[in-house]
Amino acid sequence: MFALYCSIKFRRNEIMKKALKIILPLAILGFAYMLYDGIMAPERFSKERQAREAEVVQRLKDIRSAQQAFKRVHQRYVASFDTLIAFVMNDSLTYERAIGSDDDSLAVAQGKVTREKFKVAVKDTAFVVVNSKDKALRERKLTDEEIMNLRYIPFSNNTEFIMDAAFLTTESQVVIPVFEAKAPYITFLDTIKYRQDVINLLDDRKRTERYKGLKVGSLTESTNDAGNWE
């Protein structure tokens, strides 16, 4: 009986040793992965944040372009996305071009240089971007679907930008139209995977008294329609 007990105990010890040889390396690998994942998480969040912010910023720039076109026609900005999108889809902007050359002084003196007005659809001319190399403007063509989606914050499950418009009286008592469109970080960055990183970002913004997201324009000060990323 004692011999049988010793035999069973020996076998158990052997099984435990074999199990430890398998489990211990796996546990070490798991711990190493968790440590690596914890170290790399902020970097992955930073890359994901930059990618998402780039798309949100581009849409804010397009909203700004649409607002500036609306102001050119109506001398004010608009708070309604329905009105703004309808304007972009259906309205036009008036331009003027010279017939003849203004550099030809004789032709100008003889009245041979004239000007004519022409119209271009807002959606074909309102959206431009600046080429960073030579500062030249180039057209940015938006599809009808992109125009209809101007109201939605990317990566937000169709949450709308917060947008408003008003008139602001400056220190010199000049009344100017202003608008503001903004996207809180929580709407396009908050995921289970990066929740703590988002909380840390929001805490930092609160501590430095900065807006907790991306926005263009302002209702409280004249910013020349600048974005807070610029």
C-alpha positions as CSV (number, residue, x, y, z in Angstrom):
1,M,0.0,0.0,0.0
2,F,2.8,2.4,0.9
3,A,4.6,1.6,-2.3
4,L,1.4,2.3,-4.3
5,Y,1.0,5.7,-2.4
6,C,4.5,6.6,-3.2
7,S,4.0,5.7,-6.9
8,I,0.9,7.8,-7.2
9,K,2.5,10.7,-5.5
10,F,5.6,10.4,-7.7
11,R,3.4,10.4,-10.8
12,R,1.5,13.5,-9.6
13,N,4.8,15.3,-9.0
14,E,5.9,14.4,-12.5
15,I,2.6,15.6,-14.0
16,M,2.9,18.9,-12.0
17,K,6.4,19.4,-13.2
18,K,5.4,18.9,-16.8
19,A,2.4,21.2,-16.4
20,L,4.6,23.9,-14.9
21,K,7.1,23.5,-17.7
22,I,4.2,24.3,-20.1
23,I,2.3,26.9,-18.0
24,L,5.2,28.9,-16.7
25,P,6.6,29.9,-20.1
26,L,3.0,30.8,-21.3
27,A,2.5,32.9,-18.2
28,I,5.8,34.7,-18.8
29,L,4.9,35.3,-22.4
30,G,1.5,36.6,-21.3
31,F,3.0,38.9,-18.8
32,A,5.6,40.2,-21.3
33,Y,2.8,40.8,-23.9
34,M,0.7,42.8,-21.3
35,L,3.8,44.8,-20.4
36,Y,4.6,45.5,-24.1
37,D,1.0,46.3,-24.8
38,G,0.9,48.8,-21.9
39,I,4.0,50.5,-23.2
40,M,2.8,50.7,-26.8
41,A,-0.8,51.7,-26.1
42,P,-0.1,55.4,-25.9
43,E,1.7,55.3,-29.2
44,R,-1.1,53.4,-30.9
45,F,-3.6,55.8,-29.5
46,S,-1.5,58.8,-30.7
47,K,-1.5,57.3,-34.3
48,E,-5.2,56.5,-34.2
49,R,-6.0,60.0,-32.8
50,Q,-4.0,61.7,-35.6
51,A,-5.7,59.6,-38.3
52,R,-9.2,60.4,-36.9
53,E,-8.4,64.1,-36.3
54,A,-7.2,64.5,-39.9
55,E,-10.6,63.5,-41.2
56,V,-12.5,65.6,-38.7
57,V,-10.3,68.6,-39.5
58,Q,-10.9,68.2,-43.2
59,R,-14.7,68.1,-42.7
60,L,-14.5,71.3,-40.5
61,K,-12.5,73.0,-43.3
62,D,-15.3,72.0,-45.8
63,I,-17.9,73.4,-43.4
64,R,-15.9,76.6,-43.2
65,S,-15.7,76.8,-47.0
66,A,-19.4,76.3,-47.2
67,Q,-20.1,79.0,-44.5
68,Q,-17.8,81.5,-46.2
69,A,-19.6,80.9,-49.5
70,F,-23.0,81.4,-47.8
71,K,-21.7,84.6,-46.2
72,R,-20.5,85.9,-49.6
73,V,-24.1,85.7,-50.9
74,H,-26.1,86.5,-47.7
75,Q,-23.7,88.6,-45.6
76,R,-24.0,86.3,-42.7
77,Y,-23.3,82.8,-41.5
78,V,-26.0,80.2,-40.9
79,A,-26.6,77.9,-37.9
80,S,-28.7,75.2,-39.7
81,F,-27.0,72.4,-41.6
82,D,-30.2,71.9,-43.6
83,T,-30.0,75.5,-44.9
84,L,-26.2,75.3,-45.5
85,I,-26.3,72.0,-47.4
86,A,-29.3,73.1,-49.5
87,F,-27.3,76.3,-50.3
88,V,-24.2,74.3,-51.4
89,M,-26.3,71.8,-53.5
90,N,-28.6,74.3,-55.2
91,D,-27.1,77.9,-55.2
92,S,-24.4,79.6,-57.2
93,L,-21.7,82.3,-56.7
94,T,-21.3,85.3,-59.0
95,Y,-17.9,86.1,-60.5
96,E,-16.6,88.8,-62.8
97,R,-14.1,88.6,-65.6
98,A,-12.6,91.1,-67.9
99,I,-13.1,91.0,-71.7
100,G,-9.8,92.4,-73.0
101,S,-6.7,93.2,-71.0
102,D,-6.5,95.7,-68.1
103,D,-2.8,95.9,-68.9
104,D,-3.6,97.5,-72.3
105,S,-3.9,101.2,-71.3
106,L,-5.0,102.3,-74.8
107,A,-7.8,99.7,-74.9
108,V,-8.9,100.7,-71.4
109,A,-8.9,104.4,-72.5
110,Q,-10.9,103.5,-75.5
111,G,-13.4,101.6,-73.5
112,K,-12.6,98.4,-75.2
113,V,-12.0,96.5,-72.0
114,T,-15.3,95.4,-70.5
115,R,-16.4,93.1,-67.7
116,E,-19.0,90.5,-67.5
117,K,-20.5,88.6,-64.7
118,F,-21.1,84.9,-64.6
119,K,-22.3,82.3,-62.2
120,V,-20.8,79.0,-61.0
121,A,-22.5,76.4,-58.8
122,V,-21.4,76.7,-55.2
123,K,-20.5,73.0,-55.0
124,D,-18.2,73.5,-58.0
125,T,-16.2,76.4,-56.7
126,A,-16.6,76.8,-52.9
127,F,-14.2,74.1,-51.7
128,V,-10.5,74.9,-52.2
129,V,-7.3,73.9,-50.4
130,V,-4.0,75.6,-50.2
131,N,-1.0,73.8,-51.8
132,S,1.6,73.9,-49.0
133,K,4.5,74.2,-51.5
134,D,3.5,77.2,-53.5
135,K,0.5,78.5,-51.5
136,A,-1.6,78.2,-54.7
137,L,-5.3,77.5,-54.3
138,R,-6.7,74.3,-56.0
139,E,-10.2,73.0,-56.2
140,R,-11.4,70.3,-53.9
141,K,-14.3,68.5,-55.5
142,L,-16.9,67.1,-53.2
143,T,-19.4,64.5,-54.3
144,D,-23.1,65.0,-53.5
145,E,-22.8,62.3,-50.8
146,E,-19.9,64.1,-49.2
147,I,-21.8,67.4,-49.2
148,M,-24.9,65.7,-47.7
149,N,-22.6,64.3,-45.0
150,L,-21.1,67.6,-44.0
151,R,-23.2,67.6,-40.9
152,Y,-21.7,64.3,-39.5
153,I,-18.6,63.9,-37.4
154,P,-16.4,61.1,-38.8
155,F,-16.1,58.0,-36.6
156,S,-19.1,59.1,-34.5
157,N,-21.9,56.9,-35.8
158,N,-23.5,59.9,-37.5
159,T,-23.3,62.4,-34.6
160,E,-23.7,65.9,-35.9
161,F,-21.2,68.7,-35.5
162,I,-22.3,71.4,-33.0
163,M,-22.8,74.5,-35.1
164,D,-24.1,77.9,-34.5
165,A,-24.0,81.4,-36.0
166,A,-24.3,84.9,-34.5
167,F,-23.3,88.6,-34.8
168,L,-20.5,89.8,-32.7
169,T,-19.7,93.5,-31.7
170,T,-16.0,94.1,-31.6
171,E,-14.1,96.5,-29.3
172,S,-14.3,99.1,-32.0
173,Q,-18.1,98.7,-32.1
174,V,-18.1,97.0,-35.5
175,V,-20.7,94.3,-35.9
176,I,-19.4,91.2,-37.7
177,P,-21.0,87.8,-38.5
178,V,-19.4,84.8,-36.8
179,F,-19.9,81.1,-36.7
180,E,-18.6,78.1,-34.9
181,A,-18.6,74.4,-35.7
182,K,-17.1,71.9,-33.3
183,A,-16.6,68.2,-32.6
184,P,-16.0,67.0,-29.0
185,Y,-13.2,64.4,-28.7
186,I,-15.6,62.1,-26.9
187,T,-17.7,61.8,-30.1
188,F,-15.0,60.5,-32.4
189,L,-12.2,59.1,-30.2
190,D,-14.0,57.3,-27.4
191,T,-13.6,53.5,-27.8
192,I,-13.3,50.8,-25.2
193,K,-9.8,50.1,-26.3
194,Y,-8.6,53.7,-25.8
195,R,-11.0,54.9,-23.1
196,Q,-8.3,55.7,-20.5
197,D,-6.3,57.6,-23.1
198,V,-9.3,59.7,-24.0
199,I,-10.0,60.4,-20.3
200,N,-6.4,61.5,-19.9
201,L,-6.7,63.8,-23.0
202,L,-9.9,65.3,-21.7
203,D,-8.3,65.9,-18.2
204,D,-5.4,67.7,-19.9
205,R,-7.7,69.9,-21.9
206,K,-9.6,70.8,-18.8
207,R,-6.5,71.6,-16.9
208,T,-5.2,73.9,-19.6
209,E,-8.7,75.4,-20.2
210,R,-8.8,74.4,-23.8
211,Y,-11.8,73.1,-25.8
212,K,-12.1,69.4,-25.4
213,G,-12.2,68.7,-29.1
214,L,-11.7,70.3,-32.5
215,K,-13.5,73.4,-33.6
216,V,-13.4,76.1,-36.3
217,G,-14.5,79.7,-35.7
218,S,-15.8,81.2,-32.5
219,L,-19.0,82.9,-31.3
220,T,-17.2,85.0,-28.6
221,E,-14.2,86.4,-30.5
222,S,-13.1,87.3,-34.0
223,T,-10.8,84.5,-35.2
224,N,-11.0,85.0,-39.0
225,D,-12.7,81.6,-39.0
226,A,-9.5,79.8,-37.8
227,G,-9.5,76.3,-36.4
228,N,-8.1,75.5,-33.0
229,W,-5.7,73.1,-34.8
230,E,-4.1,75.9,-36.8
